Every structure is written in structure tokens, then in C-alpha cells.
Amino acid sequence: MPSSGDTHLNYRALHRRILHERRVGYGLQLKTPRETIYEARHHPRDTSQRYTNVLEAVTIIHSKPKFISTVDDLAGNLSQSLNIKGYAQGFEKTTLHDRLDVDVRREWGPLVNAMKGTRDEYSLMFFMALISFRTDANMPLIRVLLAFAQNDRLKLLNLPTHTEYHSFRPNQKPQLDVLAKLIEPFQAPPPSDPPLMEYASSKALRRLRLAREAHIQKADADCRTLAQSLLTEWPSPSLRAAQHSNNSLIDVPAAVDKVRPEWERIYQNHEFYLHLQEVQKILKDIHSDIQFQRPQFVPSDLVFTIQQPDYDLPILGDNLMRMPITKVIENTTGEPRVEKVQRRILLPNSSVSRASRELEGIIESFADSPSAIKRRYAGDLKESLASFNARSRIQATQALVPSARSDSTVAQLQGVVGRCLAEIESALKQPSDTYSQTQLLWLQQGQLFPAVTRITLLEQLRSTANLSFGSGMKNKLLQFAVSITNLQRQMRIDSYLRSDEIARLKDEQMNTGHTNWLVKDYPDWLLLEVESNLLIREIQVEVALAIISPESRANSVLQLNMGQGKTSIIIPMVAVLLADGKNLMRISVPKALLQQTAQLLHGRLGGLVGRNTCHVPFSRMTPTKEEHIKLFHKIHHDIKKNCGIMICLPEHQMSFMLSGLQRVLDQQIPEANMMIRVQNWLKSCARDVLDECDHTLAVKTQLIYPSGSQATVDGHPHRWLIAEQVLSLVDMHLHDLCASFPHSIEVVRRHHGGFPFVFFLRPDVEEEMIKRLKYDICQGTRGIIPMDTFEPADRIAVKEFLSGGKVRQSSLDRIGRLCPDRPHVKQTIYLLRGLFIHRILVMALKKRYNVQYGLHPSRDPVAVPFHAKGVPSEQSEFGHADVAILLTALAFYYRGIDRSQTRQALEAVLKSDDPTSIYDRWTEDPGFPDYLRDWHSINIDDYQQISQIWNCVRYKIPVIDYFMNNFVFPLHAKQFKIRLQSNGWDIPLLPTTQQGKTAKDSSSNKLRGLTTGFSGTNDVKPLLPLTIKQDDLPSLSHTNGEVLTYLLQPRSREYVVMAGRDESRLDETGFLQMLRSYNLRILIDSGAQILEQSNRELAENWLRMDGRATVALYFDGDSPYILSKQGTRTPLLASPYADNLNEVLVYLDEAHTRGTDLRFGPFARAALTLGLGQTKDHTVQAAMRLRQLGTTQSVMFFAPPEVNQSIRDLCNKKDKEKVDSHDVIRWLINNTCDGIEQLQPLYYSQGIDFCNRMQAAKDFPDFLTDEDQRAAFLSAIKHKERQTLQQLYGPQTKSKTSASLKSSQEVASFVKELEMRRKGFQDTGQAVHASALQEVEQERETERETEYEVEAVRQLQKPLAYTAYKFPGLHKDLDTFARTGRIPAGSDNFIQVLRALSRTALGKKYKINYGVSSSQLFISAEFERTVKLVIESVNDNFMRPVQWILYGRSPESAVIVTPEEAEVLINILRENRRYQGASPTHLLTYAAPVTRRMMHFNTLNFYSLPSLPEDWQPSKWLVTELGYFAGRLYFDWSEYDSICTMLGIDASTPGVDELDISETDATDPSDVGPSTKASRDPNGSSRTSNVSERKLNGLTPKPYTFTQDYLAVRRRGQDFTHTPMGFLCSGKPLNQENPFFRAAEAPQRARGLVPVGTAHVEENDGATAEGGETMDLGNYDPSAELRDGDDEIVIEYDESEMRQSEESESEESDDEDSDESQPSHRRRGQRGGRGWGRGRGRGN
């Protein structure tokens, strides 16, 4: 809560209080408050208005002047208050606080009464002085009040008796409009509709509407009549209802009762105004213009000084620590005297020796592998095992075993602590030169002597205190602290003895503490021991010192076994030493450990050690304004200065770096300059420590910032249609593949149908599946590739292209020339090559749904990466378009569509052109309800119907495909232009040596910018960035081998297959029953086998099934909870089970099998699941959640059938042979090596990218100030995100990176090392390193890079907040054209429409030739201006829809204008008609026809202002170019030739090639390539001449592709493949007999009741309208009825031809929804649809 009172005074009081309290030397540091001069009564300041007001009021009361300066308009002054108290109220404010805050206007009546009733002059002075003591006091009204107290005429006035006046205004009277508004609610309602009115005819509806309007008009008139009648009574005090006529549509008595309170209020204000007029008349008689002048005061000569105290109170950390101490108590260290230890010769543990020998055999099986990765891994593991064996022998033969008993008891050690404390207290209270014995006595009696407690004494040992100690004082404090640690140790030993925890007791006894470090050198560590109630172990000291100052003096990481206190002990030890005020200490942890690490550091370092911890998140969403970056820098600077610790996430560090570069890319140089300077400062002073560095530095740790505008992926919509068809073919082949390869693949089909789960166990079935898919496609299956239309040579080329290997150049040439009139065919072939040869399809199918990918419940419906089972990423996405498409399709197949998505898809079907054929595919299931099989019976607002349909179709693939093709891929399958990226190489800092250090500092950190770290495993050693090395301690080299021997112990060898007696896969319920049969209560789901149930659901089901346990533990988010059988949930730490989980069912999902620390019982046994591809690191991390796995705890392995088969295949074991942990470990090591091999290409790619960025920074150091350097720098660091299918999958030669080209020696060394590794890398069948297949190797590496790069974390781009241009007003040239019909010569406001098309991003990309037309169709300059662009020069996402055309008839010309311009032009055209009789220009409405029902817009006569002549027809060039520019989808057959002519397409010979140009980006001129490329046909003749002719005569060299891309932009993702323009851009033949151009016959309907939702259009005689046409009520306007004399024109159309457009565009463009997506059913002679004016001949 905010403090009460004046802040400055509170601050001064706190400062004064501190002067008289004991000093502690730390805590809140207050600055000395500024001195202010006291304003004494005898010497006021000249500027004090409050003093002047009081003096004036008192002077008037005392002098009683005859004339005073009063207010000129009393009524106007009082009217400024909303409410005024009347004279009938008394003044009730009695306290000083209330009187100082009096509102004179509000309290007018009570104040006047108080003035008239106060007789005593001095009472009146005190009363008015308080009211006047305000800076904003209303002195004119106060003078009037004083006049009431002194003037007899005012005292004798009669005062109105009303209590209060509301909303007082001078001379106020009732208003007619106000009274009418009050009366309006009492109008008689219009008569209700007769029954079945919804089925009435249009004529009846019109009569009803007219009657209703007449009733409303009559009621309004009666309201005003009654109000006027009431006004005749003014100014009477009350109203009389009987006087007024009741023959109207008004309830007069009720209305008068409603008006009466308002009438009385106004009358009371009227009386008050008359009274104030009388007062004002008297005030004028006594008015004076003389203003009050304050007299001058003579200041006093007396000056009083403030006496300051001449003493300082003692401070414990300043004065008293300098006191000497000489007396030493014997055995002050409190060392327990342990019984003589005995050297005993122990036989080696037989089980350990057997496990060691067994592990050695496993390692030998990999030592002879042809894979270099496996050989190197086996060598490292062999060295670790040898170290473990040597260590085991030493421990077994030279074990010193202390006795469990010591001479010192807890009571004795408590006495030692007490004596130490007494000795220190005695020394502190001895007299000295500063304080005498008497002073010390008085300080103690006054409680001003510092508090001397255990905590305050220990705090003096902080390294940050920087104290000067007296002789012996520091040693005594150290002895005191050591005695406390000994006491704590003995108490722990006694506790373990009582609880019979033998393992922990043995560890505690073996660790006597302080053996390999001196407490005087590291006092903070000693305080850490006391704070945390522990003793630091020898190995922890070794690791901490190695991290603080590595021997290599370079970036390094080391390995320490799980459970050895990495996070809980070593990180605090390292942090307190490295945070020395010179280094910025940063601890980088994985996101899952952030909260745990922050809580731990705060608890262990925030107390006695006294260090601050801080975490500053940063992401792409973080603002980067100057104040934010300054605050970011200040927080880090303060943490560094105050020796604090900064806790970071790797993605936050990379995000800050990328955000600075992003600002450079966005040309926001001031922000970029500041961010990059802060980044350089962080690099120069930071000292980083990485926890779980194997996770932080993993190859998959990437951060990608996509930038620029988004565009639909190349090859749309075929790109996702082909993917769906390929998946359908996969499903078709799975049954045969299972039969042919029973041990290579497992297919799990679900009872509700849908796409099955697929598990590939061997590569042979993968190759066979791809082989069959290629065969099907090459046979023309499903028309994926129209092979029957190809020549034999082309078929051979396609088969060779899809078969991999080295593709001949002749085949590549044929592929390049394939189907020029159907560009999607060539795109499909490249896509299939990517899916098959680059193994995109296999990679997607092998990923596990809901474990590695899935749908996020609150993000766009696109597949995203999962951190673990059921944990979707909040901001990441798959970067590769085809991977994202495939995984999105699979995610929907597995999850199904929800109810709302089903409704959305069904609504689109019912609005489509052909709902029958689409809906019939939905209802093919025999279980579909019969009464819902007819689409006419569907009501999408019926929840019951939708639910039934959803239950039947939620997993049906055709339904899911329809939803994805209409609502997912068109809207979300888009790519950004470029990207910036960073990876794990950017996390380690590059060290810089500090100067000026002495040899004495050899043990301290000498390097800044150094990064060290540790982890429980070192499997990532071959994949560590070259900027950091694995530097394990010799004493820890045994770790890898030791952990694996734990799993080979007899108690952990058991292995169970998760299958029933019939060898069928167990569901999750069956698995829980299996756990119960084995009496297992701990489930560590490292293999992510629990997929169908949430964590809580599994806990509930397990509790119900187990029957013995009463509670279960599970994780919700990152927090553990205890769940009871009754369903109550309790946080683990708040439950009685936090330290005892023996009787608890524990479920650790995959996300919490790493970094989770729970206290299991000493003999706990856990079930450990396995999953395909699981690595040793992942498994060991999960198993080591049992911290005593090496002694008494154990695990049991559970494998699903596919994992069991994979293990048996690797170990060559038959079905009947037993599998145990030996085979599991061999399988895990093999998976680990395979994973490292698969990541090698990505490792190389990341390294080269890092080197390029480093080299760019060195080559262009002034990129922030020099524009040329900036352009070169950005060119080096940015990557092209948006690629065509040909660029992505076409065979191409890689450019070799040469180290000699790198000017930086460090970068050159990195590149050289990367090239050596690349040359030495041999993949087992995936990327063959051989010169004969070099191209294959390059393609496979490209495939690999594609495969893994798409899994990079990609923080989504925050949509740029574009600023819209403001409408500057109508241009003068456009005004001239509207008035004269002639375009002014040389005007720059009119842009030819094709020239405008060429200025778009697509127009620049496809090199639009705007010279093909010289038509007079223009757009206004304002039409192009939409938003201010920051990065790109153009952005096609902001093209305006075409809605208004200003048309001039002579000469014929037209200008497309904006709605704002149209609004101004309407007035101009009306003026033309009014003053000239006729207008030379017309304003036409237009909407691009996107359905057949909208084709009447092609005639341009839907509505015009003013009306066009009856016989007017638009020119063909106008309709053609306007429709193409607007993005229409439907046109008449008569326009086909003109469209082909404009595009440069020969309609008679549709096989003309498109020119193969380099498609350049509109905003990147550096990428522009040659515009033409000669190619030869099979006969060897050059086709360049034909292509050049196309370029000269056509709109673009690639008319089909450009039209397809342009329509995709215009139609916002709407599927247009089955429209005339879709056929045109796909190269499909069109003729006059095509259904698009046939006139539909309107069906005849029998007259009768129309179904709900439609209404008949009837003629005057009531007969059914010709054709029995119906129209949607949503667009029906009764005013559009035909009137006498109107011509009726029948519109013939087919109901099935109506297409859906509104749904697909609703989220993209509201403007287009209202104008382009709304179909109309009327031609000229009828009124338009909703929102339109009347048709031709009836305009304004």
C-alpha cells in the first residue's frame, strides 16, 4: 500500500530515525534529504497565494468596508457546479481537514446560512480563514459570502426553501426535444405480425412494412404535439395531465408522470435563478473595483542554526571488526575426533566386475565398425571404462572406513559453538580508543550497540563486505563458522542413523569436509555450507575450480555424473567466486530448469552470502526503444557492479543478438547501434557458465528470425494437394508392406479409422515404400503426374529424375522443358523429388505425433515442434515448407478435426458450387445417419446435427483434407522472404585476456569473455562448436563407464515387452495393469509411450487400477502435484510426501525425465520405457532420477513391439531369445552414434554459417555508419527463406568454402577444421563419400540439412505495425477529369493499369511488360498508396480491392479510384448534373467476379452515378484489363481471346513454352539474373527466338505462373483451380462448350410454401414469378419489388454454381468481404443488393 502523508516528510522522518538506531552496516541506504526553508508565520514568502487569500478575508471581516469587489455574474459562477446545496441545509463540516477542502459552489446554501448566523467577529475570522487557505480558493464567491455576513439588505432577503439544485443553469426553461425524448418510450407499439408471416409474399411484406413506418411517424408526431402542449403551462410549479388530449398514440398519464420530475427540477432552478438576480442587484450597489493589496513585511534578523550530532554510532562491520582477539579456545574447530581408521583389503565387488567386463564386450562390438563416429565413440567409452576399473580397484584395496561413532556429541558441539560466540562477543565489547567503557555501557543500555548474533557475525565473512579485521578476529569468525558446520554434520549423521539410511550415512561419514580447500581462501563457500546445511565434497571442489579457471585457459566443458550436485552446489560455488564486481556472472540453463535454478540460487546465495540474482527475459516481442535498451543495460551493469548473478536462457541470449541485427536489416540504425554496443559490452565483460551444456550446445539449438513480407509457398495449391495424395498412396501400401516385411514395419490402426500410426524398424521397408510410390506415380496413378501426355523420352527423364543418383544433363534439359503450358506439372515433379530423394516423406512419417510434433491448442492450425510428449513449443515452428505441410496433415489425421472446424468445413460445402459431390464423400461411411445423408437437410446452426456429423467424420481423411485445403494451407502455408539465424556456436564467448594481473592471481579468473560448463553426459563431444572444447578432469573420466555399469547390475537387467499374450501392442490401460503385476510404483516415461492420456488422467487411472496406493505424483507444467483418490490436488512441497515417496505412485513424463530431483526410497524400483531412436544420454538421464541407482535402487526396461524388434535386429536375436539390459545398452549406443552421424551435415552447415558471420563482422566493422559496408554485411549474414521448388530440390553443385579466403586467422582455422571433418565423415549409406557419387553425396547432404534445419527454433515474426497513409484529399487532376472527362496532359496522378501491375512485387519478379497495352485504363496515385513500408519497397499484401471506377465516355477512359476519392467524386458528379444538366464522367461500382453469380459485374452497369445510357456497352479492353487487375475468376467466353492476347498466349496452340527466367525478388535487386536463357528442343533447334517474341508481345515471359501467383495474392488463398481463370493459368484447355460458359437453365418450382430461409418473388397478381426463382433472405430487400412500369429481366443461373468466397477471405480483408465476396442476383432494371443504390436509370 502507498504510504500516507507527504512523501518528503516521511523520507526525512525515516532519515532522522536512523540517526538514533543501532547500525548494522547493510540494508536500505538512504541519501541525505535536501534541506528546505521553513516558511514561518512571521516571514511568509511573497508568492504565497494561500496566505494572501486568508489575509484578504480576515481584513474584510475586521474592517467591514462599505464597498467590496464581488462577482459580476453570480448565477454563471455557481452554474459551474453540477449540484448546489440549498438554503434549507445547514453547514455540517466540522473538522479542520473538511473545512480546508470546502467547495464553495457546492456548499453555497449552508455557507450563506453560516454567514448570517455568525455574530462573533473572531469566530467568523477563523471560519473563513480555513475556507480561504487554498491556492485555488474562489475569492469572488468568498467575498459575496462575507457580504451576506455584513450587509443588512442581503440578510433580509427571502431565501428559497428547496434542499438542493441539480444541473443549475441561468434562465433555464424546458426544451421541446428533451420533453419529446422523455415521452417517446410511452408510444403505443406497432401492431404485431400476423401468424406465418415468414411465409408471406413480398407484396404483403411490403404493405406490412409501410404500415409499420406510418405508425412510427404518427407516434413521433404525437410525441412532439404533447410536448408542445406541456410547454404552454410554463412556468407553473407542476403539470396537470387531464388538460391534454388522450386521442393520440401516447399513454398521456404515464408520459406526464415521467416528465414531472424533470419539470419540477427546472422550475426549482428557475426560482433559484430569480433569487440570485435579486442578490446580484444588491451586489452591484456595493461593488468596488479596488483590488486587495497585501502589505509588505519586514523580515526578522534572528537566525537559528540546527545543531548536528558530533558522534557516530558503532557499526559491527566497520568499527567492531577491527577489535583484536587473542584468547583461543581449545578445539575451536570442533573437529570430531574419529576413531583410528583401519586399512582393510576388500575383494572387488563381483557384480561390478562382471558388469565392467560385459560393458567392455559391448564396446568392442563397436570398435571395429566401418563408421568413424562409432569407432571414436567406442574409444572414448573404452578409456572411461578403464578409468572406472582402475578407480574401483583403488577404492576396493585402499578403503579407509571411519567408525560410525565419534567422541563429540551434538550437545558437545553445541557447547563449542556457544563458547566461540561468547568469546567473540566479549572481544567486541572491550573498550578502545574510540569508545570508552562508559560509552559502551550507555550504548548497550540505549540499545544502540550493534546486534551481535550468529547471523550478523557470519555475514561479516562475506567477500563483498571488504572489511578490515583486527588481530585474530577473522580466524575466530572462521573457527566459529567451522564449528557450526561440524554441528550440522553430526546432526545429519544422527538423523541418518535413526532413519536407517545407510547409503547417505556412509557418504556423510566419508566426507569430513575442508580437505582440499582452505576456508580462509574461500569464506563464501563456508557460508554456503552453513546456509545450505551441507559439506562440500572433494570432487565438487575440483569441478568448481576447473570451471572457474580451466587449465586450457579457453572455453571448455566437463562431465560430472548425475546426482553429484552440479546445479545445487557447484553452480553456487562458482557463482560467488566469479561474480567479483569485474565480471558479469551469467548462468545459462535450459528453460525447463529456469525456475528451479532461480529458486535454488536465491535460497543459497541470498542469505548469508548476500548476493542478488536476476533474470531478464528477451525475445523478438521485447520492445527495443532507447529507454528499454538503456534499462536492459542498466540492469546488467548493476548486477555486475553489485557482484550479483544473472540467470539466462540460451534463446534469450541469441534473441538479443539477432534483434540487434534485425534492426540493422530494418534500417533502424539508432536502435541497432545501441543494441550492438550493448551486445559488444556483454561479450567483453561477461563470464558465462553453462548448466546442462549438452542441451544448450546441441546442434538443434537454433534461433531463426524470418523477416520481410510473407508470400504463399511456390507451387500452391498443388504443393499440399500432392502431399495429401502421396500420404493416401502410403496408406494404400501399408497393408502389403506389413505382410511383405513383418519385422521391418509396424502399423497400428485405430478402431475409429483414419490414418494409421507407422513405425519403421528397418531401412529396407523404407526403400520399398519409396520404390512402390515412384512406380505408382510413374504409372499415372491418381493423375499426380499426367504421364500419358508425355513423350516416351520425357517419361524416361521423369523416372530418372525421381530415382536419385546422378541425373544426366539431357534428362535435366527435358525436365526443364516439360509442360510449359502447365507449370504446376514441373513443380510437382520437383516436389516429388524432394519427398522421395531428399527423404522428406520418410523423415515426416518417422516423427512421433504428440512427442516430436503436433498442433498447438492456441496457435494457428499448423504443426509445431514439441519439446517433449504433450509439450508444444510456444514460439517455434518448422522452417521447411514441405515438412510443415506433411506434419500438419499427419497431425490433423491423427488428432482429427474438432466440432467447430467440422461446422466451418460443412458451411463451406453448403456454399460451394457442387455441394452434392463433396458431401457424398463425407457420407460414404455406412454408419453415417441416413437422415443426414442429404445435404439439403443440414442446418449448420443445429448443435445436435453438427455433433452427430462430427462424430462420424472427425477422423475421415476426405473431410480433413477439405478443411485443410480451404482453411489451413491457403491461409498459413506462407514463407517469409529472408531470415537471420543463430545457433549453439554463438553461445560460447571468445575469451580476451585481462592485462595487469600479477602472479598472485594465478588461481583466479584471468579471462573475460570465457565460457565454461558441465553436464551429466558427454555424448555431444563430437558435435560441440569449435569455439569450446570438452576438457574432462582425469578424476572424472570414469563417469560414462560407471553409469552404464549401473544398468548392467543384476537388479537392473530385467526387460519386458509391452505386448499382450497374443503379441499385440498394449494400450495404456493394459500397460498400467502390467506395472501392477510387477508391483512397480514409479514410471519414468523416457520413451514417451503414454500418448493418449494427459498426466493427470494417467495418475487418476493408475490410482484406480492399482488399488493399494492412496496418492499419485504427476507434473502439471513444471510443478509436481500429489493427487488423491478423491481427486484433490496438492503441491508436492505442501504435502507430507515431499521427503517420502515410498507409498506414492510416481509418473515422470518425458519432459521431466531430465533435471527433476525427487527423494525416492533407498530400494526404489522404477519402470523405464524405451522409444525408437532413443539415445544413451536420454536414457541415462532418465534412469539417474534414481540417485542411488549404483547402490540399491534399480530400473526395469519396458519396450513396445517396434523397439523390441529394433533391439533384436541389432543384436541378431531371435524371437525366443531373452533380451536384457546388455542388449538395451548396445542398442542405445548404436542409436547415439547414428544420431551423431545424422547431425554431422547440419553441424558443418552451422559452423560455416557462424564463420561467415564472424568474417563479415571483421570485414565490415563500420556497417553501422557506412551504407556500402552495411549492404555487404547484410548480404553476408542473411539467408534466403523463400525458395522455389526448383531451387530447393533441383540438382545443383555446392560452392566450396575455402579457408584461404578468410582474412581472420581464427575464422580460417575453424573453416579448415570443418572441412577436415567433412572430408573424413562417412555416413553409413546416407551420404556416401566417394568421388564417383559426389553429386549424390551433395544432394543427400542437402537433404539432411533440410531435414534438420527445419526443426530449428524459429521465433515467429511479430506482425509489423504498418502505418497507414492518411487521405490527403482529392488530387486536382482527378477533379479536372471528373468535371471535364479529359485527363490533363502530363499528369503524374494517373498510372496506366499494367504499369501499376509491373510495379508490384510479383510484377518485378516476373518482369511485366506494360508496353503490351496502351489502353486508357488508369489507377489514381492514391490507389497505390496504402501503408508506409519499412523494409521492402513494395508489399503485395496491401493491394487495394477494385470497387470504384471513374469512367469518361468521350474520349473513352477510366480511372480506378479509392473509396475516399469516390466519396468526394459523388458530390462533384452531382454538381455536374445540377449545373450542367449532364455529367461527362460516371462513377461505376465494381466487384471482381469470384462466383458465377457475380458475372453481371463484368458488364459494368450494375450501378452508375449518374445513370448510363440504355444501350451503353463497355469496351472489351476495359473489361479485360479491369477484370485481370482486380483478380476476377469468372469471365464470359467472348473475353477469352482478348485475355489470351493480353497475356501473350496463343489460344490455338497452347503448347508454347514459358521463358525460363530467373525469378527475382522485387526488393532485392542484387539477385537479378539474366532474363533469357537459350534452350534446345530434341531436334537441336534453338527456341530463344520464340521466347523473345513472347517477351516482346506478351504481358510476361511466364504468363501461366504469374497469373497463378497474382490470383493467389488477390484472392487471399481462395481455391480457384476449378474456375475459368484457374483452368487458364494451369494450361488446361477451354472452349465454348465448357460448363463455365454454358447458360444454366433455371429449375421450375411448384408454387407453395417456401422453406424457412427463402422467400418467393411474386408478381402483382400473386402468381409465381417466372422460373420460380428464390433468393436468400440475407440479401433480400422488400424495396426492390418490381413497381408498375418496371421491366422484369429474368436471371437464369444454376443454384449449384454458387461458390463460397466470404469464408475464405473473412480473416484476410474485411473490405473485400463486403464488396467482392458478396454475390448479387440482379441485373439492370432491378435494385442492387444490400448496401447498393438503385439500378441504371434511377440513380441520382
Disulfide bonds with the S-S distance in Angstrom:
none
